[in-house]
Amino acid sequence: MYAQTDILSFRTPWLVGTPWQKNAMMEAYCNNSPLKDVANVKTPTIFFVGERDPRVPMPQSVEMYRALKANGLDTHLYVAPREPHGWAELRHQLFKLNAEIEWFEKYATKRPYTWEKAPGAESKDVKSSTDAQ
């Protein structure tokens, strides 16, 4: 995952070099990977990713989502088309807020949640992990 992000300037000194240099500290890369501890995750987890996110590219979110799903954890992945790291389109922001509130209501308060709708918003533009199943 090292080369997928746009912030290599922070990671290179933190991890004392690149993974492809001679005598690379591969143990540091493995120890800092969230996948290393995925078997210990017990908390239901939701992922929101922009299709064009340069900071945390979509393949990283998909990989973590699939790892949690394979371990039987309740998880969900939402992908917003055209979006970078911070979702800018209003309909995507509203979708994200609704999905977050619904998730917290489900797991924190055990209450149902009715989604807010934008005026004239009939189409669903965000892809859900359940859409692809």
Secondary structure as GFF3:
##gff-version 3
##sequence-region A 1 133
A	DSSP	three_ten_helix	2	4	.	.	.	ID=ss1
A	DSSP	alpha_helix	8	14	.	.	.	ID=ss2
A	DSSP	alpha_helix	26	31	.	.	.	ID=ss3
A	DSSP	three_ten_helix	34	40	.	.	.	ID=ss4
A	DSSP	beta_strand	45	50	.	.	.	ID=ss5
A	DSSP	alpha_helix	58	70	.	.	.	ID=ss6
A	DSSP	beta_strand	75	80	.	.	.	ID=ss7
A	DSSP	alpha_helix	90	104	.	.	.	ID=ss8
A	DSSP	pi_helix	105	109	.	.	.	ID=ss9
A	DSSP	beta_strand	127	128	.	.	.	ID=ss10
###
